[in-house]
Amino acid sequence: MRQRRGFTLVELLVVIGIIALLIAILLPALQRAQAQARMVSCLSQQRQLTLALIMYTGDNKGYFPGGTIATGAFWAHWDPTQWNPYSVNKDPNHVSPKFLSKYVTGSENIAFCPAVDRETLVIGNYYGRPGNPKAQTTYWYPLSLLLTPANVQAVWSAPAYPAQSPQKLSNVKRPATKIVIIDYMTWHQKIATAINLISPIGTPVDATGVKGQRGVPMGFADGHAAIHQTSEMTRPDVNWTGHYPNTDGKYGIQGKDIW
């Protein structure tokens, strides 16, 4: 009877080498697929929050959410630790307004970009204010929804913010290009950069001169959400819509955020 022979060391090494090669080939593709899935999920969340925001305006005489006017310093805006309507926090002990919680079902995770580890979001108290040191959302609510167009135009050189004046959805002149929600950092890139620190230069590319490298999910006043490059934005700091050459001279809620 012929004796069965096992694999030789060389044969085992060849098999291991082939497996390692296949892993090296497939792993980047898997990582790209996972990254794309996270971006699609983030886009879906932003679409839901955008629609929730529009429903809020429908129940509040057309106005976007505001902070507490009495204490001026507390605004419903991009600050992720304070007064951001996208926090949708349903905890009754939470001190911030729960602007959109009634319009959003399911987990409060909807307020966080899937590309972010929430445990890393202990970011301190913005502006030295007391309150919650942990971020309540990873999304940005533009100040341009809380100021009159004239104040958005004037505030750039002003020493202090003017009194907030939540704007009406009906005052948006270009709803398909007016951003109402956006990641406040480029979470889906290898290096996350604060959106407001990315300044465009004289042509539609960002300050690095690199075009098409920073895809960011964002939602618009007409209810749709899409992924755009920072190079497509008239000004990545969407608080100050209109403060950029070659736009159409419209500021704040009347302006456009996408070229």
C-alpha positions in Angstrom: 0.0 0.0 0.0 1.4 3.4 -1.0 2.1 5.7 1.9 0.4 9.2 1.9 2.8 12.0 1.9 2.2 15.4 3.6 3.0 18.9 2.4 6.6 19.8 2.2 7.8 23.0 3.9 8.3 24.6 0.5 4.7 23.8 -0.5 3.4 25.3 2.8 5.4 28.4 2.4 4.0 28.8 -1.2 0.5 28.4 0.1 1.0 30.9 2.9 2.6 33.4 0.4 -0.4 33.1 -1.9 -2.8 33.7 1.0 -0.8 36.7 2.2 -0.8 38.1 -1.4 -4.5 37.7 -1.7 -5.1 39.4 1.6 -2.8 42.3 0.6 -4.8 42.7 -2.6 -8.2 42.4 -1.1 -7.8 44.3 2.2 -7.5 47.8 0.6 -10.6 47.1 -1.4 -12.4 46.0 1.7 -11.3 49.1 3.6 -12.5 51.3 0.7 -15.9 49.5 0.7 -16.2 50.0 4.5 -15.3 53.7 4.1 -17.9 54.1 1.3 -20.5 52.4 3.5 -19.9 54.8 6.3 -20.2 57.8 4.0 -23.5 56.5 2.6 -24.8 55.9 6.1 -23.7 59.4 7.1 -25.4 60.9 4.1 -28.6 59.0 5.0 -28.5 60.4 8.5 -28.0 63.9 7.3 -30.9 63.5 4.9 -33.2 62.5 7.8 -32.0 65.4 10.0 -32.5 67.8 7.1 -36.0 66.6 6.6 -36.5 66.9 10.4 -35.3 70.5 10.3 -37.7 71.3 7.5 -40.6 69.7 9.5 -39.5 71.9 12.5 -39.9 75.0 10.3 -43.3 73.9 9.3 -44.4 73.7 12.9 -42.8 77.0 13.9 -44.1 79.6 11.4 -41.4 78.8 9.0 -38.5 79.7 11.3 -35.2 77.7 11.7 -34.3 76.7 15.3 -32.7 79.3 17.5 -30.9 79.3 20.8 -31.9 81.3 23.9 -32.0 84.9 22.9 -32.0 86.1 26.4 -28.5 84.9 27.0 -27.1 85.8 23.6 -23.9 83.7 24.2 -25.9 80.5 23.8 -26.7 79.9 20.2 -28.1 77.0 18.2 -25.1 76.7 15.9 -22.1 74.6 15.0 -20.7 74.3 18.5 -21.1 70.6 19.1 -21.3 70.9 22.9 -24.0 73.5 23.1 -27.4 74.3 21.6 -27.1 72.4 18.4 -30.5 71.2 17.0 -28.9 68.2 15.4 -28.0 66.7 18.9 -31.6 65.3 19.0 -30.8 64.4 22.6 -33.8 62.8 24.2 -32.4 62.7 27.7 -34.8 64.9 29.9 -31.8 65.9 32.1 -30.0 67.3 29.1 -29.9 71.1 29.4 -29.9 72.0 25.7 -33.1 72.4 23.7 -34.2 69.2 22.0 -35.3 70.9 18.8 -35.5 67.9 16.5 -36.0 65.0 18.8 -39.8 64.7 18.1 -39.1 64.5 14.3 -36.4 61.8 14.5 -37.1 58.2 15.4 -34.6 55.6 16.5 -31.3 55.9 18.2 -29.6 59.2 19.1 -26.6 57.9 17.1 -28.2 59.6 14.1 -26.5 62.8 15.4 -23.1 61.3 15.0 -21.1 60.6 11.8 -20.5 56.8 11.5 -16.9 57.5 10.7 -16.2 58.9 14.2 -15.4 57.0 17.4 -17.8 58.8 19.9 -15.4 58.0 22.7 -12.9 60.4 21.2 -15.3 63.3 21.2 -14.5 64.8 24.6 -13.6 68.2 23.2 -13.8 70.5 26.2 -16.0 73.6 26.8 -16.1 75.9 23.8 -15.6 79.6 24.6 -15.0 78.8 28.2 -18.7 78.3 28.9 -19.9 75.8 31.5 -21.9 72.9 30.2 -21.4 69.6 28.5 -17.8 68.8 27.7 -18.8 66.0 25.4 -20.0 66.6 21.9 -23.7 66.1 21.3 -23.3 65.9 17.6 -20.7 65.8 14.9 -22.7 68.0 12.5 -22.6 71.7 12.0 -25.6 74.1 12.1 -24.6 77.3 10.2 -24.8 80.7 11.8 -26.1 81.9 8.5 -29.4 80.4 9.4 -29.5 82.6 12.6 -28.4 86.0 11.3 -30.0 88.4 8.8 -28.1 88.6 5.5 -27.1 92.1 6.5 -25.5 90.9 9.7 -23.8 88.0 8.0 -22.3 90.6 5.6 -21.3 93.1 8.4 -20.3 90.7 11.2 -17.0 89.7 9.4 -15.3 92.8 10.7 -17.5 93.4 13.7 -16.0 93.0 17.2 -19.0 90.9 18.5 -21.8 88.9 17.1 -25.1 90.7 16.6 -28.3 89.5 18.2 -29.4 86.3 16.6 -32.5 86.4 14.4 -33.5 82.9 13.2 -34.4 83.1 9.5 -37.3 81.6 7.6 -37.0 78.7 5.3 -39.0 80.8 2.7 -36.2 83.3 2.7 -33.8 80.8 1.2 -33.3 82.0 -2.4 -31.2 79.0 -3.6 -32.4 76.0 -1.6 -30.6 73.4 -3.8 -27.2 75.1 -2.9 -27.9 76.4 0.6 -26.3 74.1 3.2 -28.2 73.5 6.4 -26.2 70.6 7.8 -22.6 69.4 7.2 -19.9 67.4 9.0 -18.0 69.9 11.1 -14.8 68.0 10.3 -13.7 66.0 7.2 -14.3 62.8 9.2 -14.3 60.6 6.1 -10.7 61.5 5.1 -7.5 60.0 6.5 -6.8 63.3 8.3 -9.9 65.0 9.8 -9.7 68.8 9.3 -12.2 71.3 10.7 -14.3 72.5 7.8 -14.1 76.2 8.9 -10.3 76.0 8.6 -10.4 75.0 4.9 -10.3 78.2 3.0 -10.8 78.3 -0.8 -8.4 80.3 -3.0 -9.2 82.3 -6.1 -10.5 79.3 -8.1 -12.8 76.5 -7.0 -10.1 74.4 -5.3 -9.3 74.5 -1.6 -6.4 76.2 0.1 -4.1 73.2 -0.5 -4.6 73.5 -4.2 -5.8 69.9 -4.3 -9.1 69.3 -5.9 -11.4 66.4 -5.3 -9.7 65.0 -2.2 -12.1 66.0 0.6 -15.5 64.5 0.0 -18.0 65.7 2.7 -21.7 64.8 3.2 -24.0 67.7 3.5 -27.7 68.5 3.5 -29.5 71.3 1.7 -32.5 73.5 2.3 -34.6 71.8 -0.4 -34.4 68.5 1.6 -31.8 66.6 -0.4 -28.4 65.5 0.8 -25.3 64.9 -1.3 -21.5 64.4 -1.1 -19.5 67.4 -2.4 -15.8 68.2 -2.4 -14.7 71.1 -0.3 -13.4 72.5 -3.6 -17.0 72.9 -4.8 -17.9 75.1 -1.8 -17.9 78.9 -2.2 -16.6 79.0 1.4 -16.2 75.9 3.5 -16.9 78.0 6.6 -20.6 78.1 5.9 -21.3 80.5 8.8 -20.3 83.3 6.5 -22.0 82.6 3.2 -21.3 85.3 0.7 -17.9 86.3 2.1 -15.9 85.2 -0.9 -15.0 86.8 -4.3 -16.9 85.7 -7.4 -20.1 84.8 -5.6 -23.3 86.6 -6.6 -23.2 89.2 -3.8 -25.8 87.5 -1.7 -25.1 86.9 2.0 -26.4 84.5 4.6 -29.6 82.7 3.9 -30.0 84.4 0.5 -26.6 83.2 -0.7 -25.3 79.9 -2.1 -22.7 77.5 -0.6 -22.0 75.5 -3.7 -20.5 76.9 -6.9 
